[in-house]
Amino acid sequence: MFQHRTGIGVLFYWKHGVSFEMKSAEIAVERFEVTLALPVFVQAKKNGNGEDNPQLSTSRQDFLQQWVDEITRASKWTDIKGEYPRRTGADREPSYSEFCYFHPFVRNFLYVTRDDIREHHRRNPSLPLDELLTQARNRNLRILQRDDLAWLDVDVKDLTARFAIKSCWLYLFDTQVAMLEFQLQFDSLSRKQTPASLMLEDVMTIQDSIRRTYSSYWSVFDSSEKPGTVVHNDSHVPARLTLSRKDGFQGTTDDNWTQIESSFGNFETEGTNCEDVRAHADYLRDDVEARHSQSVKSHLDHVARHREPFTVEVWQKLLYPLVPTTLDLEDAKGRVGDETPVNPLRFEHIQDERAMLYSYIGIGGGNVRNITEGDWLRLASVDDPGDSNRYPYSPDFFADAKNSLSGFVYDRFWHPTGVRPAQPYQTTRWLCSGYGFTGVGDANDKDFFTDEHAGALCHFRHHYFALSLIAQFHRASLLMYKHRLAEAADCMLSNDAKFGEGDWARRLREIDFRAKAEELAKEIMRFRTLYWFSEVSNQVQGQELFAMFRKHLNLRELFGEVTADSEAAVSLLRQWDAEDGARATASLGVLAAFLVCVGPFLSNLNSLFKIQWYSTLGIALILASLVFFFQRFPTHWLRNDYSSRWKLWRAKLCRWTGLHPKLKLLLCSLVLLIGVVLMRGSMIPN
């Protein structure tokens, strides 16, 4: 048993008549559900001249609808319009209770509102009420679904797990963030092709590997079990991931595939050494080994070429028709198939290779209270199995030395022994780590834990998933804003070849930075006003769980950092405006002093000379040359827009204002001379 703490716990269990703790390999699991949520950053591919696609540009008020049309046109995704909560079907009551669970301002974000219905009625006044309710669209969030997927098979270590695909949804937010939701129901397990029972140890193994979208590293070592064999291995990814389609969807013209298989680069080979394996990926002779080595090559080549992590084929198919944002047209065609249309919408990873994992684990045999503290920690942190009698990390690592699970568990419906004064239904434990959320309970507790309509299972699928979705949306959006602010600042400071060098080029970079910073400041203000919630429900459970998600995801600090960066950018723009104003004031002061000196002469021109129209033009040229010599255009006059012609003139103006002072003086002198000639040619004595 555990040292220095858990021995007391064992005595406590024994005193109250509860059986001793059991290893994870001895605890059977009767119910296992997994939902994966992968946030990505979505953007439209730019045109050949580097400008945004006008049809898909985020500057359009209806860009979400344009994105939905583009995605559904090229794939099996279909738009879920206004009918949520459901009015028919098995989940109509759970979805109804989910809707009532949240504050009104949260409902305005997640669901179709009265204003959405009114707006749809204004555009379609002839539609009856029932059709308005089912066709109205959320302005902030669009949800797509696909029902052509059947099975997901996960091969990891010595076992193969098969999951039935219950649903696959794609959430599109107007912050340019998309969230893929992939709901799975455990079906069967086999070890080396032999049917087997699902144990808690297997659940840990599956959970740790199924959420990986690519391999982040490999270990290369000589096998001690097989002399002469070199192992190339990432112990946290599946050996193989296989996605199968339903029979009725085979052979479709837009996306012709029936089964997709992904490899992560785990293999064994003979006749070589570790250095050869590290250096080469195409030397293998066996077809299976060659496929795995090709996966390694794909990972390495993609990062080397595009400076962005690779995404294995199964996850690419789930996100299709979105393709990696770093790929050009030829790469995208080669990745999804030459006959498949390439979509201009692209995705980019916001987080690392781990998708957010939600799992629901029903323990059989009444053994839920026999799980060791070490295994509770592994379930909370979504770790692979280990020695159940040890912690997965150093005991000194945990913030609370007396309770290592502090901050990871929500025990409102849990009692460690079940004896009085505990209630019979207190067999459910919620585990939260930010990137993982797990419900663990007694599979025989049909009154609460397995109740799909009003109990813990209903809340897991609906209420708790929705509130965690909000937290994940917050984090993904803030990381995306942080990324875009960094890109804007980098463009301003870098010496981009398209701008060249010199003061005028620096001003062009500052102008583009101004446009991006002002746009981001508006978006962050809108996010802060409409979507930033510190509380989502009046229900105490919702408040407490949402607070746990916010703490683990570090949302408060991240929000403060992003808003501070945005305010710093806006402050810099104000400083530039102040400098432009001060420079203009000083320059115009010099010009005013000059005009004071020549003012009496100009006021008597009409009495001394007969002035023609081209004399007036000459005077205008003189004044213009003086203004251009002393003044430059303020930065905010020249901010970016989507007009190529304006960009060309803007560059010319910046070139002029950035000329060397001596050259500028020479040009102004020439213009002044022309103005004097025009004036003298028109002056006739009275």
JOGIFEN-V278423 format. One record per pair of residues at least 4 apart in sequence whose ideal C-beta (glycine too) atoms are under 8 Angstrom apart, sorted by the first residue. I is the first residue (numbers start at 1). J is the second residue. Records with the same first field share a line. If there is no record, write none. Layout:
# JOGIFEN-V278423
I->J  J
This chain:
# JOGIFEN-V278423
1->6  7  10  21  389
2->6  7  9  372  373  374  389  390  391
3->7  395
4->395
5->9  373  395  402  404
6->10  21  372  373
7->11
8->12
9->13  373
10->14  20  21
11->15
12->16  416  417
13->18  19  20  21  369  416  417
14->18  20
16->417  419
17->419
18->369  370  416  417  418  419
19->367  370
20->370
21->370  371  372  373  388  389
22->26  27  367  370  371  372  388
23->27  201  372  388  389
24->199  200  201  204  371  372  375  378  385  388
25->199  200  201  385
26->199
27->199  200  201  363  365  367  370  371
28->197  198  199  200  363  364  365  367
29->198  199  200  202  203  361  362  363  364  443
30->198  362  363  364  443
31->186  360  361  362  443  450
32->186  198  203  359  360  361  362
33->183  184  185  186  359  360
34->163  183  184  186  206  207  210  357  358  359  360
35->181  182  183  184  357  358  359  465
36->180  181  182  184  210  211  355  356  357  358
37->179  180  181  182  355  356  357  358  469  472
38->179  180  182  213  315  319  355  356
39->177  178  179  180  350  351  356  472  473  475  476
40->177  178  179  180  319  322  347  348  349  350
41->176  177  178  325  347  348  349  350  476  480  483
42->67  172  176  177  178  322  345  346  347  348
43->176  325  345  346  348
44->52  53  56  57  58  67  344  345  346
45->53  325  344  345  346
46->50  51  52  53
47->51  52  53
49->644
51->642  644
52->56  57  58  59  642
53->57  344
54->642
55->60  66
56->60  63  66  67  70  344  345
57->63  642
58->63  176
59->63  642
60->66
62->66
63->67  174
64->68  139  142  172  174
65->69  137  142
66->70
67->71  142  172  345
68->72  79  142  144  172
69->73
70->74  321  343  344  345
71->75  77  144  170  321  322  343  345
72->77  78  79  144
74->254  321  341  343
75->146  254  255  320  321  343
76->146  147  148  249  252  254  255
77->144  145  146  170  321
78->144  145  146  147
79->137  142  143  144
80->84  143  144  145  169
81->112  134  135  136  137
82->112  116  117  120  132  133  134  135  136  137  138
83->87  133  134
84->95  111  112  143
85->92  95  96  98  99  111
86->91  92  95  96
87->92
88->92
91->95  461  462
92->96
93->97  453  454
94->98  452  453  454  458  461  462
95->99  462
96->100
97->101  454  458  462  463
98->102  462  463  466
99->107  111
101->463  466  537  539  542
102->106  107  110  466  467  536  537  542
103->107  533  535  536  537  538
104->108
105->109  533
106->110  470  533  536  537
107->111  113
108->113  140  530
109->140  141  470  530  531
110->138  141  466  470
111->138
112->116  117  136  137  138
113->117  138
114->118
115->119  139
116->120  136  137  138  139
117->121  132  133  136
118->122
119->123  136  139
120->124  127  132  135  136  137
121->125  127  132
124->132  135
127->131  132  135
128->132
129->133
130->134
131->135
132->136
137->142
138->142  143
139->174
140->173  174  530  531
141->171  172  173  174
142->171  172
143->169  170  171  172
144->169  170  172
145->167  168  169  170
146->168  170
147->167  168  246
148->245  246  248  249
149->165  168  243  244  245  246
150->164  165  244  245  246  247
151->162  163  164  165  187  242  243  244
152->162  163  165  184  241  242  243  244  314
153->160  161  162  163  240  241  242  244
154->160  161  162  163  206  209  210  238  240  241
155->159  160  238  239  240  241  242
156->161  205  206  209  210  237  238  239
157->205  239
158->191  192
159->189  190  191  196  202  205
160->189  190  191  193
161->186  188  189  198  202  206
162->186  187  188  189
163->184  185  186  187
164->184  185  187
165->182  183  184
166->183  184  185
167->181  182  183
168->180  181  182  183  318
169->180  181
170->178  179  180  181  319
171->178  179  180  181  469  473
172->178
173->177  178  179  473  477
175->473  477  480  481  523  527  531
176->480
177->350  473  476  477  480
178->322  347
179->469  472  473  476
180->318  319  355
181->469
182->318  355
184->210
186->198
188->195
189->195  196  197  198  202
190->194  195  196
191->196
198->202  203
199->203
200->204  361  363  371  375  385
201->205  385
202->206
203->207  359  361
204->208  375  378  379  383  384  385
205->209  384  385
206->210
207->211  357  359  382  436
208->236  382  383  384
209->236  237  238  384
210->238  241  357
211->354  355  356  357  382
212->236  237  238  264  353  354  355
213->311  312  315  349  353  354  355
214->264  299  309  310  311  312  315  353
215->234  237  264  265  295  299  353
216->234  309  352  353
217->234
218->232  233  234  265  266  296
219->231  232  233  234  235
220->230  231  232  233  274  277  278
221->230  231  233  274
222->227  229  230  231  273  274
223->227  229  230  231  268
226->268
228->270  271
229->268  269  270
230->268  269  270  272  273  274  276  277
231->267  268
232->265  266  267  268  269  277  292  293  296
233->266
234->264  265  266
235->384
236->384
237->264  265  266
238->262  264
239->263  264  266
240->261  262  263
241->261  262  264  312  314
242->259  260  261  262  314
243->259  260  261  262  314  317  318
244->258  259
245->249  250  257  258  259
250->258
251->256  258
252->256
254->340  341
255->320  340
256->337  339  340
257->317  337
260->313  314  317
261->313  314
262->295  312  313  314  315
263->291  292  294  295  312
264->292  295  312
265->292  293  295  296  299
266->292
267->284  288  289  292  293
268->289
269->277  284  289
272->276  277  283
273->277
274->278
275->279
276->280  283
281->293  294  296  297  300
282->290  293  294  297
283->293
284->289  290  292  293
285->289  290
286->290
287->291
288->292
289->293
290->294
291->295
292->296
293->297
294->298
295->299  312
296->300
297->301
298->302  310
299->303  310
300->304
301->305
302->306  308  309  310
303->307  308  309  310
306->324  326  327
307->326
308->324  325  326  348  349
309->349  352  353
311->315  316  319  324  349
312->316
313->317
314->318
315->319
316->320  323  324  335  336
319->323  347
320->336  343
321->336  341  342  343  345
322->343  345  346  347
323->327  332  335  336  342  343  346  347
324->332  335  346  347  348
325->346  347  348
326->346  348
327->331  332  335  346
328->332
329->333  342
330->334
331->335
332->336  342
333->337  338  340  342
334->338
336->340  342
349->353
350->476  479  480  483
351->476  479
354->435
356->435  436  437  468  472
357->382  435  436  437  438
358->436  437  438  460  465  468
359->436  437  438  439
360->438  439  457  460
361->379  438  439  440  441
362->441  442  443  449  450
363->367  368  371  440  441  442  443
364->443  444
366->442  444
367->371
368->427  429  440  441  442
369->416  417  418  427
371->375  376  379  440
372->376  388  389
373->377  391  404  405
374->378  386  387  388  389  390  391  392
375->379  385  388
376->380  405  409  429  431
377->381  383  391  392  393  404  405  408
378->383  384  385  386  392
379->431  438  440
380->405  408  409  431  432  433  436  438
381->392  408  433  436
382->433  435  436  438
383->392
386->390  392
391->395  404
393->397  398
395->401  404
396->401
398->404  406
399->406  407
400->404  406  407
405->409
407->548  551  552
408->431  432  433
409->414  429  430  431  432
410->429  430  431  432  541  544  545  548
411->429  430
412->430  541  544
413->425  426  427  428  429  430  448  456
414->426  427  428  429
415->422  423  426  427
417->422
418->422  424  426  427
422->426
424->445  447
425->445  447  448  449
427->441  442  445  448  449
428->439  440  441  442  445  448  449  456
429->439  440  441
430->437  438  439  464  545
431->436  437  438  439  440
432->436  437  438  545  548  549  552
433->437  552
434->549  551  552  553  554
435->552
437->464  468  549
439->449  456  457  460
441->445  448  449  456
442->449
443->449  450
445->449  450
446->450  451
447->451  455
448->455  456
449->455  456  457
450->455  456  457
451->455  456  457  458
452->457  458  461
453->458
454->458
455->459
456->460
457->461
458->462  463
459->463  464  541
460->464  465
461->465
462->466
463->467  542
464->468  545
465->469
466->470
467->471  536  537  542  545  546  549
468->472  545  549
469->473
470->474  533  536  546
471->475  546  549  550  553  555
472->476  553
473->477  531
474->478  531  532  533  550  553  555  559
475->479  553  555  558
476->480
477->481  527  531
478->482  555  558  559  562
479->483  558
480->484
481->485  520  523  524  527  562  566
482->486  558  561  562  565
483->487
484->488  516  520
485->489  517  520  562  565  566  569
486->490
487->491  516
488->492  513  516  517  520  569
489->493  513  569
490->494
491->496  509  512  513  516
492->509  510  512  513
493->509
494->509
495->499  501
496->509
499->505  506  508  509
500->505
501->505
502->506  658
503->507  657  658
504->508  651  654  655  656  657  658  659
505->509  654  658
506->510  658
507->511  635  638  654  657  658
508->512  650  651  654
509->513
510->514  576  635
511->515  635  638  639  640  650  654
512->516  640
513->517  569
514->518  573  576  635  636  639  640
515->519  639  640  641
516->520  640
517->521  566  569  570  572  573
518->522  570  573  639
519->523
520->524  566  569
521->525  566  569  570
522->526
523->527
524->528  562  563  566
525->529
526->530  531
527->531  532
528->532  563
532->559
534->550
535->543  546
536->542  543  546
537->542  543  546
538->542  543
539->543
540->544
541->545
542->546
543->547
544->548
545->549
546->550
547->551
548->552
549->553  555
550->555  556
553->558
554->558
555->559
556->560
557->561
558->562
559->563
560->564
561->565
562->566
563->567
564->568
565->569
566->570
567->571
568->572
569->573
570->574
571->575
572->576
573->577  635  636
574->578
575->579
576->580  635  636
577->581  634  635  636
578->582
579->583
580->584  632  634  635  636
581->585  634
582->586
583->587  631  632
584->588  631  634
585->589
586->590
587->591  630  631
588->592  630  631
589->593
590->594  630
591->595  626  627  630
592->596
593->597
594->598  626
595->599
598->602
599->603
600->604
601->605
602->619
604->608
605->609  611
606->611
607->686
608->683  685  686
609->615  682  683  684  685  686
610->682  683  684  686
611->615  616  682  683
612->616  682
613->617
614->618  678  681  682
615->619  678  679  681  682  683
616->620
617->621  675  678
618->622  674  675  676  677  678  679  682
619->623  675  679
620->624  675
621->625  671  672  674  675  678
622->626  671  672  675  676
623->627
624->628  671
625->629  667  668  669  671  672  675
626->630  668  672
627->631
628->656  664  668
629->664  665  668
632->657
633->637  638  653  654  657
634->638
635->639
638->650  653  654
640->647
641->646
643->647
644->648
645->649
646->650
647->651
648->652
649->653
650->654
651->655
652->656
653->657
654->658
655->659
656->664
659->663  664  667
660->664
661->665
662->666
663->667
664->668
665->669
666->670
667->671
668->672
669->673
670->674
671->675
672->676
673->677
674->678
675->679
676->680
677->681
678->682
679->683
